[in-house]
Amino acid sequence: MAHGGLASGWPIARIFGITIRVHASWIVIFVLLTFSLGAQIIPVEEWSPLQVWVLAVIGAVGFFACVVAHELAHSIVAHGAGISVEGITLFVFGGVARLRGEAHTPGVEFKVAIAGPLMSLILAAACGGMYYGLGAWLPAQARVLLGYLFLMNLALVFFNLVPGFPLDGGRVLRAALWALLGDVRRATAIASVCGKAFAGLLILSGVYLIFRFRALDLSALWLIVIGLFLWSAAEAGYRQVALHAALAGLTVRDVLQTGVVAVPPDLPLDRLVDGYFYQYRFHSFPVLEADRLVGTISLRDVQDVPRADWPRRSVRDAMRETRGDAVVHPQEDLEIALRKMIEEGRGHLPVVEDGRLVGIVTRHDMLTLLQLKTGLGGRAPPGPRV
């Protein structure tokens, strides 16, 4: 499944220049899958418990290797089409390829979406071919693992090809509707409704099983959880496309605020508090030295310094130096700036041109513009002060 979010996790490998990460939630599904394999699928009377559990771990690792291959197929095709790939993350619901952008044509969307299921189908054919073609010459343990991986890859194919966004089948459906209607936003809306219908079916199935057997069954709970996740993902996928359409062609310069209040690096902290934080009531200020941005200082940064030291400590001692990825440029796409702001968890970002501060861009101003562009009406809530 290709997606734009879920960027956190521990890096464990790098394949074809694509970083593979493991999210903390993945540990849960890995343990459950290993336990299921060891307790229900693999046990054979002639095998020792050690053999069974070693095979269970190998089977779980093999399954997630297939998931990584599935997501790599998405990522490689996307990269070839000019879509930036942030990496792949394994998490509780399997895996997700983190793409930094959307396809620009229905054809590219179709190729990226279908690449994953095709890879899973190839892996299923390879495992099935070895299971049935070489079974007489393979150890029983190898046949068990190949049979398991054959079935799991087929399951990946059929599940991902369900025509509901954001599953691969939903993206294939979106590509077809996009080509037919000529409108990616309408195509995404229809595919998202199909995705919600499938998610709702999973949720209702889980609820039915609970009431039918009057017990809190793990498989029923799993259906409900997956359904809720897919419902949320379908909503988020549509919002992302709507945002992309609304902000297309806009740059940071379109919402740039000039005349920003800045502070010098040598200003004592007590004078900073009295003359700036109390007067302007902003949460932070850019720090300028010879008209160049050297950092930012927030009220929290000041509070980390003992109050008795404020007269002897300067802004330079408490400020945070400006990182290159924590600023934006006037000509930068507004959508990229908004994504950076969300990832940084900030309400505003400094705008720099040739190393000089030319203004700021705030999330409040972006959301106000977005309301105007999408015709939602109403007033945006007050944004965070800068």
N, C-alpha and C positions, 0 to 999 in steps of 0.2 A: 504494500500500500504506500503510495507516494503522498507526502504531506509536507506542510510547511513548519510545523512546530516541533515540540519535544526535543529541544536542543541539549538538555542536560544529560549527564551520564559520564561514566569512566571510560576513557579510550582504551581499547584492548588490542586493536590491530589497525593497519592501514593497507588497503588493497586498491591497486590502480589509482593511488592518490586520494582515495576516499576513506575517511576515518570511520571506523566501526566503534560504537560506544555501547555500553551496557547501562541501562537505567536501573536504579535501585529496585524498582518494582519487578524487574525481570527475575530476580532471585526467587520470588514467590512462585512464579509459573514454572521455573526450572525445577524447584524442589517438588512441586505437585506432579509435574510430568515424570520425573524420575521415580517418585513413589508409585505412581500409577503403573508405570512400566514394570517395576520390580515386584509389585504386589498382584497385578492382574494379568498382564500381557505375556511376560517372558517366562514365569516360573515353569520349570520342567523337573519332574521328580528326580531324574538322573543327575541334575546339576546341583552343585553346592550353592548355599546362600551367597557366598562370595562371588561365584560366577554370575549368578542372577543379578546382583546389584552392580557389578562392574558392567555387565551388558546394559543394564538400565541407564547408567550414567552415559555410556557410549551412545546409546539410542537417543537420549535427550540432547547430547551435544550434536549428534548427527542431524537431528531435526532442526535445531537452530542454525546449523551450517547451511541447511537447505533454505531456511528463511533468509539468511544473509545473501545467499545466491539469488533468491527471488528479488530482494531489494537492490542488489548490485545491478541486476538487469535493468531495473527502472533507472537507476542512477547513471549507468553508462550511456543508455540511450538518451536520457535527458541532457547529459553533458555534451554528447555529440550534437544535440539540437541547439546548443548555446544557452541552456538553462543551468545556472550555477547550482552545484550540489554541496550542501554543508556537510553531509555525512549520513550515516545510517545508525539508528538507535534501536537496540533490542529492549523491549519493555514487556509489561505483563500481558499484553494482547498480541504479542508476536514481534513484529519488526516494522519500522517505518523509515522510508527514505526521505530525508529532510531536503526539499528542493527550495531554493531561494528565488522563487518566481513561478510564473505560470506559462504554459504553452501559448504560443502566439497564433497558432493555426489549429484547426480541427485535426489535420493530418499528424502534426507533432503530438497533440494530446493523445490520439489513438495509439501511436507508436510507443510512447512512454508508458501508457496504461497497460497495453497488451504484453509488453516485454516481460513483466513479472510472471504472469500465468504461463507464458510460453516456456520460461526457464523452469518453472515447477513441473510442467508437462514433460519436458526433456529429462529432468531428474527422475520423474516417475517412470518414464519409459526405460531409462538406464537401469534403475533398481529392479523393475519388473523383468526386464530382459535377463539380467544376471540371476534373478530368483528362479525364473522358469527355464532359462536356457542352460545355466551352469549348476543348477541345484544338485545334481547327482555327484558333482565333484567338490562341492563346497561343504565346510563344516556346518553342523546344525545351527551353531550360534550365529554364523554369518547369514544363513538363510532366514533366521528369525529377524535379524536386524534389517536385512534387505526387504523382507515382506512388510515390516513395519514402515520403513521409509517410503516404500512404494505407495502404501495406502495413505500416509500422511501427506505426501506430495500431491496425490490426487485430491485429497480433501482441501489442500491449499488452492488448487486450481478451481474447484467447484465453488468454494466459499468466496474466493476473491472475484469470481465472475458473476456473482449475484448483481443484477443491474440496479444497484442503489449506491449513490454517492455517499461517502468518498471511497468505497471499495473500487477495485480495478474495473469491475464490470460497470459500475456507475460512471466511471470516467470514460469508458468506451461508449456508454449510452450518451454521455454529455457530448463527446466528440461527434457522434452521429447527429444529435439534435442541433449542435452548433453548425454543422455543415448544412443541415436542412433549413434551419431558421435564420442563420446568419447573425445570431445574437448569443454571445457566450453567457450573458447574464441570465437570459430566459432559459437557456439550455441547462445551466447550473441549477436554477430554481426547480425545474422539472425533475432533474436527476436527484436533487436533494429530497424532494417529496418522496421519490421512490426509495431513497435510502432510509427515510424516516418510517416509511411503511414497513420495510424489512426489519428495522430496529423494533418497531412496535410489535411486529409478529413474534420476534424473539422474546420480548418482555412478557407478552400475553401468554406465550407458551410456558415460560418459567412460572408465572403466576398460576396457570392452570395445573401444572404438575404439582405445585405445592398444595393446592386445595384438593386435587384429585387423590393424592396419597396421604394428605393430612400430615405431612412431615417436611422438615426443612432440608430438602435434598440438595447436595452440592451441585449436581448438574443443573438443577432448576435455578439455583442462585447464579450459576455461571451464565446461563442464558440471559437472565435479567441484567447482570452487570455488563455483558457484551452489548446487549441491546441499548442500554443507557449510554454506553460509550459511543456507539455508532450514531445514535440520535444526536448527541452533542457534537460529534465530528461533522455530521451532515449540516448542522446549523452553522458551525464555525467555517466550513468550507464555502458555504454560500456567502457569508459575511465577508470572507476574504476576497472573493471575486467581486462582490459589490463595491468593496473598498477600492480594489484595483481599478475598476471601471470609473469610479467617481474621481479618483486622484490622477488618472492617466493624463499625461502632458503637463502636470503642475510641478513646479520646483519649489525649493525652499524660499526662493526670492519672492514668491507669491504671497507668503504669510510672514515675511521677515519683519521683526520689530527692531527699529533703530533707536538711537538715543538711550542705550542701555547704561544704567548706573554701575560703574566699576570702581574698584578700590585699588590703591597702590600696595605693593608688597611690603613696604617698610612701615606701614601704619600700625601703631600699637593696638593690641586687641581691645583694651578698654575704650579707646576712641572709636574703634570699629563698631562696638556694641552700641555706644551712646549716639554716635553720629550717623550710623547707617541702619543697623537692625531695628533700633527703636524708631527712627525717623521714617524709614521706607516700609518697614514691616515685611520685607522680603525674606525668604528662607535661605537664600544664598546669593553671592555676588561673584562675578568674574574678577580675576586679579590681572591688572594690566601693568606692564613695565615697558616704558618707551613705546606705547601704543601696541604692544604685542601681548597676546594672551599667554600667560605663564601658568595659570591654574584657576581654581575656584575655591571659595571658602564658604562653608555653611555654618549655621548656628550650632549644629551638632559638633562640627570641627572645633569651634571655639569652646564649647562646653567640655570637651575632652581635656582642655588645659585648666589646671587649678585656677580659681578666680584670683587668688593672691598673686599669680604670675602674670595676669593680663597686662599690667602697665609695663612689664619688662619683656614681654614676648610680642612679636610682630605677626602680621598676617602671613609672612613668608614661613614662619615656624609652624603654622597650623594648617596652611592651605594644602589642597591636593593638586599635584601637578597635572596638567592637562595631557591626556593620552590622545593619540591620533584618532582612535576609534570612538572617542567621546565628543567629537565635534562634527559639524556638517558644513558643507560649502553651499554658497547661494545657488549654484547651478545643479545641485544634487536633486534627484527625484524625491518628491515629497513623500511618496510611499516608503522609500528606503529610509528616509529620516524618521518617519513614524515608527517603523519596525525597530530601528536602532534605539529610539526613545523607550519603547516598550521593553526591549531586551535589557536596557540599562536600568529600567525601573525609575525613570526620571520624568518630571513634568515639563522639562525644557532642555534645550541643548544650545550651546554657543555656536554662532555662525562665523566661520573664519575664512578670509580670503587673503592669500599671500602672507599667511601668518598673522594677520591683523584682524581684530575683532570688529565685525561690521554690524552685529546685532544678535538677536536670539530668535529661536522658534519655539513655540510652546504647544503642548498637546491640546490645550484649551482652544487655541486659534485653529489648529488642524481640525478638531471635532466640530467647531462652528462652521468652518468652510465645508466640511463633509455634510453637515445638515443642510446647508444651502444647495449643495450639488445634488443631493439625493431627494430633496423636496420633503424632508421629514417634518419640517416646521418646528416650532417651539424654540425655546431658548436653551442654549447649552449651559450646564451647571458651571459655576465659577471654577476656573482652572487653578492649579497650584501656583502660588506666587513665586517669583523668581528673584 
